[in-house]
Structures are given as C-alpha cells and as structure tokens.
Amino acid sequence: MNTVYRHSRAWNVSWLFVLIGVFSLVFADLEVISLEPWQELKRLFLGLFSPDWTNASEIAQAFLQTLSFAILGVAGGSLAGFLLALVFHWRLVRVSCAFIRAIHELFWALIFLQIFGLHPLTGLLAIGLPYAATFAKIYAEILEEGDKSALQAIGHNVSTISSFFYARLPDLWAHFKTYTLYRLECGLRSSAILGFVGLPTLGYSLSSAFMEGHYSVVWALLLLFYLLIASIRYWVRPALLPVYIIAAPFIIANDSQISFENVARFFTEDIIPAPIRNGETLAETWHWFSDLFMTQALPGIANTLVLTQIALVVTGALALIMFPLISRHFFQRTGRGIGHLLLVVMRSTPEYILAYIFLQLWGPSMLPAIAALALHNGAIIGHLIGRYSTEMTLRLDAAVGLNRYFYEMVPRLYGQFLAFLFYRWEIILRESAILGILGIATLGFYIDSSIQELYFDKAMILIVITALLNVGVDALSRYLRARLRLRTSVDCGAGNDYCTAK
C-alpha cells in the first residue's frame, strides 16, 4: 500500500469518526443545570491561591493511604502479570486477561466491596487484578519483540530459567522498569479515586472537601498530588522499593473484618440471577433477562457509546491543538516549560476527579464527562505527539507559524496521532462507563443503582456486558490500526514518560 493511499484512508476514517461524533451530539445530554456555574468556578479558581494546609495530619494520612494502596496493588499486579506473561501464548490466558482488564478498577472495587466490605483487600484487589491482566499483555509483548540474539548465542544445554535471567532479562530490564514505573503512576491515580467508594485514599478527602465547599482544601490535596506524580522518578528507586513494599501494609488503615458468611453468600446467592435462585422456569428467566437488557443495558450501552464517541473526537481535537505547546519546532524553552506544566496537570488528574469537579460546577449531564475525558486523554496524546514531533528534523527552508503546523507537522504526524487516539479509544470507553457512578446515565449508572438496591445479580450481568463492549471496541481499534498500517508495537524504551502503542 503506497503512502499517499494510506494517508487518504486515514483521513477518510478520521472524517467518519468526526461525523459519528457530531451525529452523537443529537442524543447527548449537554445541559448546564447549575444555577451559578461561573460563580462556583470563580470560587474554585480563587481556592488555588489560598491552599489550606491546616489539616496537615489528615492530608498526610490520605496521601500515605493512596501511596500504600498503589504500591502494593501495582507490586502484586506486576508479579502476577509477569508470571502470566510467560504463558500468555495460551488462548485461555489471553482471553481471560482481556476480559479482566476490560473491567474498570472502580467496578472491581464495587464488586469486592460486597465481598470484603471496606477491608484493605478490596482496594488491593481492585487495583492488582486488572493491572495483572494489563501487565501480562504488555510484558508478553516486550518478551516477544525484544532482542533474542543473546539467547540464540548460548548453548542448548542451559536451563530455561538460567537462559532467561542471563540472556534475555538484562536486555529487557529497561523496558520492564519503564513500563512498571508508568503503571505505578496509573496506580496512584487508581488508588486516589478508590476514595470515592469509601476507602480512605485521596478521593475520600477530595469528595468531602467538595461537598463542604472547602475549595482551598481541594487545591491543597490536588497540588500535593501533582507534586507526587511529577516527582515519581525521583522517589521511586529500585533500592527503595522493597522498603516501600514492606512498610505499606503497616500504613494501610484496617478497621474492618472479613465476614466469610458474606463471601459465601455473594457467590452462592447474591450473584445468581433471581429467577434461577428462586427456581423459576426458563421462560421467566428469559423475561427477567430481556427486561434487564431493554430497560437498563440497552440505554446504558447507547449512552456509553454516545459519550465515548463525542469524547474521542474532542480528545483528538485537543491533542492536535496542544501538542505544539511542548514541541521545539513551535516554542522556545520557556514556552515549552509552561506547556509541559499544563499537560502534566491535565494528564495527572484522573478523569473521575475531573468529572467530579465539573459535575459540581455544571450539574449532572454528559458535559462534565466529555470535558474530563477530553482534557485528560487529550493531554496524554498531546504530550506523546509533542515528544514525537521534537525528534523530527525539518528542512532549513521549512515554513513557519500556521503553515508549518498545517502543511509540515500535522501531515507527517497524523498516522502516529491516529495510532495513539485509537489506542486510547477503549480506555475512553471504560472511563465513560464508570463515570455513570457520578449520575450520568451510562452503564456505570445502572450498575451503581443495582448495587445500591442490592440487586447484585443485575449488577454483575451489567458489568459483564460492559466488559464485552470494551473487548469489542478494543478489537475494532486493533483492526483499524492494522488496516491503516499504523504502528502499534509497544514502546517502553528508557526515558519514555509513557509506554505507548506506536
């Protein structure tokens, strides 16, 4: 396939997605319900200039809890993921991992809350389980695509374990380390939002401060969180990791006990569909399922897809607008420094927290969710494209200003941009579903409602439907990347801030 034809197909696919996004606006709820959104936004903005550190002990405790859950969850997930990566060629392992990582950490937290209550095991499994599935996939790709020359040079009588640790691991260590560091950053964001379901992490303190209108406290928490994320490469050292892992279990608060009766009841009664549990007929079971699908699953799927497609298009637009902020072809060092700061803040703030903030300002509609998803993911892709553009070399007579942007940079970067955007598509879908917990009528709204009403059987079916929807979108994304010949191998080289599909 020649380059011109490939670029033409990429543009055609892009316009198709734009049209789908614009058409989705017809079905989107974008109403601003808050009576004084600008006044509230002003109060939030003013809080930035007067962060409140008076409750330093409570803030420190929230951050220690967030760190501890993240470190233990990611450590457990990486160990399990590494073992799974060694057998990732087994179809059962690949399919199981795809299904597990398709379920958002907050959904896992809601499930484990019903089993273990507010026990620390709820948070650790909510992070560790989906992360193990993600680690397995990425570690397996690193193993598959890594240099095998050293392995081929050793003798055949060397054991498999010895050959791996002496011939393969040294060449792959930088990739494993860089990706694991990236997942720890993700783990910090995941740990933070677990507070919104009751665990004592950053999200719990943030939601309490927001509900009380203490925006100075909100900014104190957020500024420290940004500092924590920005400095991660300085405080995460291989020599210190064992110390962190040993200390974390002693830091995590544990005021609850696991009820094994609840565990047994959850698996033997709660998640069994009511008609089956009550011994009803197959016809009655089908009626129960079809009613659930038509009244909850179908509207939830429709709203999730509408939100996803609008957010995807806005994400792409923002990424194309923001990448010049950190590119040496557009700004000098000072300008790029400001651009980096802006993108770090946006990409470090979890979508859930951004959506929660916008929800307090504008009221419950799809608008807060679209803004949160687009800002977070647009900043990530803008950062990646900006870094990628900086490595490009331009001719001495290359155009300047807008001509350089439209006629030189964007055409050359567009394939890479689409690869990143399609790679984030499934992630945006997962986040769209989970934002329903905040009151937006996506699948998460119906899942959370079912759990609140103690209909765990309905909640589990809706979670399975959510996972299957994510798996389907991920498969479509991979198909489009392959058809458009977009580079989709994993890049976890040393120095990369984000391991990405390229």
C-alpha positions, 0 to 999 in steps of 0.5 A: 500500500503506497503512502499517499493511499494510506494517508487518504484512508486515514483521513477518510476514517478520521472524517467518519469518526468526526461525523459519528461524533457530531451525529452523537451530539443529537442524543447527548445530554449537554445541559448546564443545570447549575444555577451559578456555574461561573460563580462556583468556578470563580470560587474554585479558581480563587481556592488555588491561591489560598491552599489550606494546609491546616489539616496537615495530619489528615492530608498526610494520612490520605496521601500515605493511604493512596501511596500504600494502596498503589504500591502494593496493588501495582507490586502484586499486579506486576508479579502476577502479570509477569508470571502470566506473561510467560504463558500468555501464548495460551488462548485461555490466558489471553482471553481471560486477561482481556476480559479482566482488564476490560473491567474498570478498577472502580467496578472491581472495587464495587464488586469486592466491596460486597465481598470484603466490605471496606477491608484493605483487600478490596482496594488491593484487589481492585487495583492488582487484578486488572493491572495483572491482566494489563501487565501480562499483555504488555510484558508478553509483548516486550518478551516477544519483540525484544532482542533474542540474539543473546539467547540464540548465542548460548548453548542448548544445554542451559536451563530455561530459567538460567537462559532467561535471567542471563540472556534475555532479562538484562536486555529487557530490564529497561523496558520492564522498569519503564513500563512498571514505573508508568503503571505505578503512576496509573496506580496512584491515580487508581488508588486516589479515586478508590476514595470515592467508594469509601476507602480512605485514599485521596478521593475520600478527602477530595469528595468531602472537601467538595461537598463542604465547599472547602475549595482551598482544601481541594487545591491543597490535596490536588497540588500535593498530588501533582507534586507526587506524580511529577516527582515519581522518578525521583522517589521511586528507586529500585533500592527503595522499593522493597522498603516501600513494599514492606512498610505499606501494609503497616500504613494501610488503615484496617478497621474492618473484618472479613465476614466469610458468611458474606463471601459465601453468600455473594457467590452462592446467592447474591450473584445468581440471577433471581429467577434461577435462585428462586427456581423459576422456569426458563421462560421467566428467566428469559423475561427477567433477562430481556427486561434487564437488557431493554430497560437498563443495558440497552440505554446504558450501552447507547449512552456509553457509546454516545459519550465515548464517541463525542469524547474521542473526537474532542480528545483528538481535537485537543491533542492536535491543538496542544501538542505544539505547546511542548514541541521545539519546532513551535516554542522556545524553552520557556514556552515549552516549560509552561506547556509541559506544566499544563499537560502534566496537570491535565494528564495527572488528574484522573478523569473521575476527579475531573468529572467530579469537579465539573459535575459540581460546577455544571450539574449532572449531564454528559458535559462534565464527562466529555470535558474530563475525558477530553482534557485528560486523554487529550493531554496524554496524546498531546504530550506523546505527539509533542515528544514525537514531533521534537525528534523530527528534523525539518528542512532549513527552508521549512515554513513557519507559524500556521503553515508549518503546523498545517502543511509540515507537522500535522501531515507527517504526524497524523498516522502516529496521532491516529495510532495513539487516539485509537489506542486510547479509544477503549480506555475512553470507553471504560472511563465513560462507563464508570463515570455513570457512578457520578449520575450520568446515565451510562452503564456505570449508572445502572450498575451503581443503582443495582448495587445500591438496591442490592440487586447484585445479580443485575449488577454483575450481568451489567458489568459483564456486558460492559466488559464485552463492549470494551473487548469489542471496541478494543478489537475494532481499534486493533483492526483499524490500526492494522488496516491503516498500517499504523504502528502499534508495537509497544514502546517502553524504551528508557526515558519514555514518560509513557509506554505507548502503542506506536 
